[in-house]
Amino acid sequence: MRPNFNLMRATLTGALGGLLFGFDTVVISGAIGALVHLYSLTPKQEGFTVAIGLVGTVIGALSAGVIGQRLGSRETLRITAILYILSAAGCGIAWNWDSFLFFRFIGGLGIGASSVLGPVYIAELAPAKWRGRLVAAFQFNVVFGIVLAYTSNYLIRLMNLGATEWRWQVGVAAFPAVGFLALLFGIPRSPRWSASQDRIDEALSVLKMMGDPDPQAELADIRAALAEEHASAHEPVFRWKYRFPLFLAISIGAFNQLAGINAILYYLNPIFQAAGYSQLSGDQKAIAIGVTNLIFTMFGMSIIDKVGRKTLLLIGAVGTASCLSGVAWIYATNSHQSLLVWFLITYIAFFAMSQGAVIWVYIGEVFPTAVRSKGQGIGSASHWFMNAAIAMAFPVVAKQVSQAAPFVFFAVMTVVQFLVVLFIYPETKGQTLEALQRKLVPMN
């Protein structure tokens, strides 16, 4: 039995937040050079310009769980859509560096909240056998948004718009954000959130609408799990019994960024320019990397429920560590620059099919219903906190230490990730959220 129309519509709408997430996150790569020139930014200020959005993302991720538990994922996603619109329009008309930083911070709040609640919303709608692939649709849209951002940057640069070029690059995201907001008024609430609020008839109706094969049994299982956890909107996530889910969420979020993915995506143009490529050539190669990211995310999504989350993480760690070592070697020896794009494309392929396809699925699976939104917020905040720190440090380390140094660090961290996943991480494929709850959270 395949997902029905209602389930696919709700999934794709929730996942559209991922497209805006991906677009807003990396579109800065095309504009950062112009901003550095316009405002005479130092390497530290350049890093801060990128990282300020990520500071907002951490705050948005930490706040989204509490707000989502109270209002529901659907309602909170509507708030994120408004933040996306304000950010894109504000960055496009920014009158000085401070105003640009403010609106980029606002966008970060939306990115952080949608990175938490988009996957949570989809996970709580999807039947167990489809959950991995449907939640991974969020990550698919993230990488599709990245491709669109790189392509948009390239096409706008071809228009020769002069001093307004960077404004169009960062402002164009307002258009899909308006569409996202409109679509959010055509999807239902999460049945698990409805059940947690004692809206039983509403929860059952949504389960039937989503095509659950046995909605009465699923509702009974949801209610039993809620009862076991004494679930309420005020259930704290920082409790000793949640220690293992917290470790899993925080560590996978951190490892995702310690592999260097977002720093590389943000600074692709400077990375290529440091190896001798022109700005336009760097834009073209960024599109190739974005397309590779998209293709291999789709591949990872197609096998995640068959191969499993843990196996994909292990395969990806081996591949990314090898490629990062190759990039470090190119910069350390200042030779074989023609191999740089191939190392980065292969790196992206391994990352996309592993960490890229797994992270949001895994974080959304390991917490019980009562604290799932909050737990997703903690894992997402770990991801974005590490992202902000690395994004801020990358241009400073690359310019004041060496171009090779960041890539050596990323390679070592990816080896550490391999060992932690191998010896500690459990496999979660093919299990209901309630079964995972009983497995990962000890009873009082």
C-alpha positions in Angstrom: 0.0 0.0 0.0 1.4 3.3 -1.1 1.0 6.7 0.6 -2.3 8.3 -0.3 -2.9 11.8 -1.7 -3.6 13.4 1.7 -0.5 12.0 3.2 1.7 13.1 0.3 0.2 16.6 0.3 0.8 17.1 4.0 4.3 15.7 3.7 5.3 17.9 0.8 3.8 21.0 2.4 5.7 20.3 5.6 8.8 19.5 3.6 8.6 22.8 1.7 10.0 24.5 4.8 13.1 22.5 4.0 13.4 24.1 0.6 13.3 27.5 2.2 15.7 26.3 4.8 18.2 25.1 2.2 17.8 28.2 0.0 18.2 30.7 2.8 21.1 28.8 4.4 23.4 28.9 1.4 22.3 31.8 -0.7 24.8 33.9 1.2 27.6 32.1 -0.6 26.9 34.2 -3.7 26.4 37.5 -1.9 29.2 37.3 0.7 31.9 38.6 -1.7 29.8 41.7 -2.5 29.1 42.3 1.2 32.7 42.0 2.2 33.6 44.6 -0.5 30.7 46.9 0.2 31.1 47.1 4.0 34.9 46.5 4.1 34.5 43.4 6.3 37.4 41.7 8.1 37.6 37.9 8.1 36.0 37.9 11.6 33.2 40.2 10.3 32.8 38.0 7.2 32.4 35.0 9.5 29.9 36.8 11.7 27.8 37.9 8.7 27.4 34.2 7.8 27.1 33.0 11.4 24.5 35.6 12.6 21.8 33.7 10.7 22.9 30.5 12.5 22.7 32.2 15.9 19.0 32.9 15.1 18.7 29.3 14.0 19.9 28.0 17.3 17.4 30.2 19.2 14.6 29.2 16.7 15.5 25.5 17.1 15.5 25.7 21.0 12.2 27.7 21.1 10.3 25.7 18.4 9.9 22.6 20.6 8.2 24.4 23.4 6.0 26.4 21.0 5.3 23.4 18.8 4.2 21.3 21.8 1.8 24.1 22.9 0.4 25.2 19.5 1.1 22.2 17.3 3.6 21.8 14.5 1.3 23.1 11.8 0.5 26.4 13.5 4.2 27.0 14.4 5.2 26.3 10.8 2.9 29.1 9.8 5.0 31.4 12.0 8.2 30.2 10.4 6.8 31.1 7.0 6.1 34.6 8.1 9.7 34.9 9.4 11.1 33.6 6.0 9.1 36.3 4.2 10.3 39.1 6.5 13.9 37.9 6.3 14.1 37.6 2.5 12.4 41.0 1.9 14.4 42.7 4.6 17.8 41.4 3.5 17.0 42.5 -0.1 16.3 46.1 1.0 18.9 46.3 3.8 20.2 49.8 4.2 23.4 49.0 6.1 25.4 46.1 7.5 23.5 46.2 10.8 20.1 46.0 9.1 21.3 43.1 7.0 22.5 41.2 10.1 19.1 41.8 11.8 17.1 40.4 8.9 19.4 37.5 8.5 19.0 36.8 12.2 15.2 36.8 11.7 15.6 34.3 8.9 17.7 32.1 11.1 14.8 31.9 13.6 12.6 30.6 10.8 15.2 28.1 9.6 15.8 26.8 13.2 12.1 26.3 13.9 11.3 24.6 10.6 14.3 22.3 10.9 12.7 21.1 14.1 9.0 21.0 13.3 9.0 20.1 9.6 10.4 16.6 10.3 8.4 16.2 13.5 5.2 17.0 11.7 5.9 14.5 8.9 7.1 11.8 11.3 3.9 12.0 13.4 1.8 11.6 10.3 3.6 8.8 8.5 3.1 5.1 9.0 6.2 3.2 10.3 7.0 1.5 6.9 7.0 4.9 5.1 8.3 7.2 7.8 12.0 7.1 6.9 11.3 8.0 3.2 8.7 10.6 4.0 10.7 12.4 6.7 13.7 12.3 4.3 11.5 14.3 1.9 12.3 17.3 4.2 16.1 16.7 3.6 15.4 16.3 -0.1 13.8 19.7 -0.1 16.7 21.2 1.9 19.2 20.0 -0.8 16.8 21.0 -3.6 16.7 24.5 -2.0 20.5 24.5 -2.0 20.5 23.7 -5.8 18.0 26.4 -6.4 20.1 28.9 -4.4 23.3 28.2 -6.3 21.4 28.2 -9.6 19.7 31.4 -8.7 23.0 33.1 -7.7 24.5 32.0 -11.1 21.5 33.2 -13.2 21.3 36.5 -11.4 25.1 37.1 -11.8 24.6 36.5 -15.6 22.1 39.4 -15.6 24.9 41.9 -14.8 22.7 43.8 -12.3 25.7 45.6 -10.9 25.4 47.0 -7.3 21.9 45.5 -6.8 23.0 42.0 -7.8 23.4 40.7 -4.2 20.1 42.2 -3.2 18.3 40.1 -5.8 20.2 37.1 -4.7 19.1 37.2 -1.1 15.7 38.7 -1.7 14.2 36.3 -4.2 13.4 33.7 -1.5 10.4 35.8 -0.5 8.3 34.4 -3.4 8.4 30.7 -2.4 8.0 31.7 1.3 4.6 33.3 0.4 3.6 30.0 -1.3 4.7 28.0 1.8 2.5 30.1 4.0 -0.6 29.7 1.7 -0.2 25.9 1.5 0.0 25.5 5.3 -3.6 26.5 5.5 -4.6 23.3 3.6 -3.1 20.5 5.9 -4.3 18.9 9.1 -2.8 18.9 12.6 -0.6 16.0 13.7 -2.7 13.1 15.1 -0.2 12.6 17.9 -0.4 16.2 19.0 -4.2 16.1 18.8 -4.2 12.9 21.0 -1.8 14.6 23.5 -4.4 17.4 23.8 -7.3 14.9 24.3 -8.7 15.7 20.8 -9.3 12.0 20.2 -11.9 12.3 17.4 -9.6 14.7 15.6 -6.7 12.4 15.9 -8.6 9.4 14.6 -10.0 11.4 11.7 -6.5 12.5 10.6 -5.2 8.9 10.9 -8.0 7.8 8.6 -7.3 10.7 6.2 -3.6 9.7 6.1 -4.5 6.2 5.0 -3.3 4.4 8.2 -4.1 0.6 7.7 -5.5 0.3 11.2 -6.3 3.7 12.6 -8.0 2.5 15.8 -5.0 0.3 16.7 -2.6 3.1 15.9 -4.6 5.5 18.0 -4.7 3.0 20.9 -0.9 2.6 20.7 -0.4 6.4 20.6 -2.6 6.9 23.7 -0.9 4.1 25.5 2.5 5.6 24.8 1.2 9.0 26.0 -0.1 7.5 29.2 3.1 5.7 29.9 5.0 9.0 29.6 2.4 11.0 31.6 2.6 13.1 28.5 1.6 16.8 28.6 2.7 20.0 27.0 4.8 20.7 30.1 6.8 17.4 30.1 10.5 18.4 30.4 13.0 16.8 28.1 16.0 17.2 30.4 15.3 14.2 32.6 17.6 11.4 33.4 15.4 8.8 31.7 15.8 10.7 28.3 19.6 10.6 28.6 20.2 8.2 25.7 17.8 9.9 23.2 19.4 13.3 24.2 22.9 11.9 23.6 21.9 10.5 20.2 20.2 13.7 19.1 23.0 16.0 20.3 25.8 13.9 19.0 24.3 13.3 15.5 23.5 17.1 15.2 27.1 18.0 16.2 28.7 15.4 14.0 26.7 16.6 11.0 28.5 19.9 11.2 31.9 18.6 12.4 32.0 16.9 9.0 32.3 20.4 7.5 29.2 20.3 5.3 27.7 23.7 5.8 31.0 25.6 6.1 31.9 24.2 2.7 28.5 25.1 1.2 28.6 28.6 2.6 32.2 29.3 1.5 32.2 27.4 -1.8 33.1 30.5 -3.8 36.0 31.5 -1.6 37.2 27.8 -1.5 37.3 27.6 -5.3 38.8 31.1 -5.6 41.6 30.1 -3.2 42.4 27.2 -5.6 42.5 29.6 -8.6 39.0 29.5 -10.0 37.1 32.6 -11.2 33.9 33.7 -9.4 31.7 32.7 -12.4 33.5 29.4 -12.7 33.0 28.9 -8.9 29.3 29.5 -9.4 29.1 26.8 -12.1 30.9 24.3 -10.0 28.7 25.1 -7.0 25.7 24.1 -9.1 27.4 20.8 -10.0 28.0 20.2 -6.3 24.4 21.1 -5.5 23.0 18.7 -8.1 25.2 15.9 -6.8 23.9 16.7 -3.3 20.3 16.4 -4.6 20.9 13.1 -6.6 22.6 11.3 -3.7 20.1 12.6 -1.2 17.4 10.9 -3.3 19.5 7.8 -3.4 19.9 7.8 0.4 16.1 8.4 0.8 15.3 5.4 -1.5 17.4 3.0 0.6 17.1 4.4 4.1 14.3 2.0 5.2 16.0 -1.0 3.6 19.7 -0.5 4.5 19.0 1.3 7.8 20.2 4.5 9.4 23.3 3.2 11.1 24.7 1.5 8.1 24.3 4.6 5.9 26.1 6.7 8.6 29.0 4.3 8.7 29.4 4.1 4.9 29.2 7.9 4.7 31.8 8.5 7.4 34.4 6.4 5.5 33.8 8.2 2.2 33.7 11.8 3.6 36.8 11.3 5.7 38.7 10.1 2.6 37.6 13.0 0.5 38.3 15.6 3.2 41.8 14.3 3.5 42.2 14.7 -0.3 41.1 18.3 -0.1 43.5 19.0 2.7 46.3 17.4 0.7 45.6 19.7 -2.3 45.8 22.8 -0.2 48.8 21.6 1.9 50.8 20.8 -1.3 49.4 23.5 -3.4 49.1 21.1 -6.3 46.6 19.1 -8.3 44.0 21.8 -8.0 42.0 20.2 -10.8 41.1 17.4 -8.5 39.5 19.8 -6.0 36.0 19.8 -7.6 36.1 16.0 -7.9 37.0 15.5 -4.2 34.2 17.9 -3.2 31.7 16.3 -5.5 32.5 12.8 -4.1 32.4 14.2 -0.6 29.0 15.7 -1.1 27.8 12.4 -2.6 28.9 10.4 0.5 27.5 13.0 2.9 24.1 13.3 1.1 23.4 9.6 1.1 24.3 9.2 4.8 24.3 12.2 7.2 22.1 14.2 4.8 19.4 11.6 4.5 19.6 10.3 8.1 19.9 13.2 10.5 16.4 14.6 10.6 14.8 11.1 10.4 16.9 9.8 13.3 16.4 12.8 15.6 12.6 12.6 15.0 12.6 8.9 15.9 14.5 8.6 19.1 12.2 10.7 21.4 8.8 9.8 22.8 5.7 11.7 21.7 5.5 13.8 24.9 8.9 15.4 24.3 9.5 14.8 20.6 9.3 18.4 19.5 11.5 19.5 22.4 13.9 16.7 21.7 14.0 17.6 18.0 14.8 21.2 19.1 17.7 20.0 21.3 19.2 18.0 18.4 18.6 20.7 15.9 20.1 23.3 18.3 23.2 21.2 18.7 23.5 21.0 14.9 23.0 24.8 14.4 25.2 25.8 17.4 28.1 23.8 15.9 27.3 25.1 12.5 27.5 28.8 13.7 30.8 28.2 15.5 32.4 26.5 12.5 31.0 29.1 10.0 32.4 31.9 12.1 35.8 30.2 12.5 36.3 28.9 9.0 37.4 32.1 7.2 39.6 33.1 10.1 41.4 29.7 10.3 41.6 29.4 6.5 43.3 32.8 6.2 45.3 33.0 9.4 46.4 29.4 9.7 46.2 27.6 6.4 43.6 26.7 3.8 44.3 23.0 4.6 43.7 23.3 8.4 39.9 23.3 8.4 39.8 20.2 6.2 42.2 18.3 8.4 40.0 19.0 11.4 36.8 17.9 9.5 38.5 14.7 8.4 39.5 13.8 12.0 36.1 14.5 13.4 34.5 12.3 10.7 36.7 9.4 11.9 35.5 10.0 15.5 31.9 10.0 14.2 32.5 6.6 12.6 33.6 5.1 15.9 30.8 6.6 17.9 28.1 5.4 15.5 29.7 1.9 15.2 29.8 1.2 18.9 26.9 3.3 20.4 24.2 4.1 17.9 21.1 1.8 17.7 19.3 1.0 14.5 15.8 2.4 14.2 14.5 1.2 10.9 11.1 -0.5 10.6 10.0 0.2 14.2 7.0 2.2 15.3 7.7 5.4 17.3 6.0 3.8 20.3 8.2 0.6 20.0 11.3 2.8 19.9 10.1 4.7 22.9 9.9 1.5 24.9 13.4 0.5 23.7 15.3 3.7 24.2 13.6 5.2 27.3 13.6 3.1 30.5 10.3 3.0 32.5 10.2 4.7 35.9 
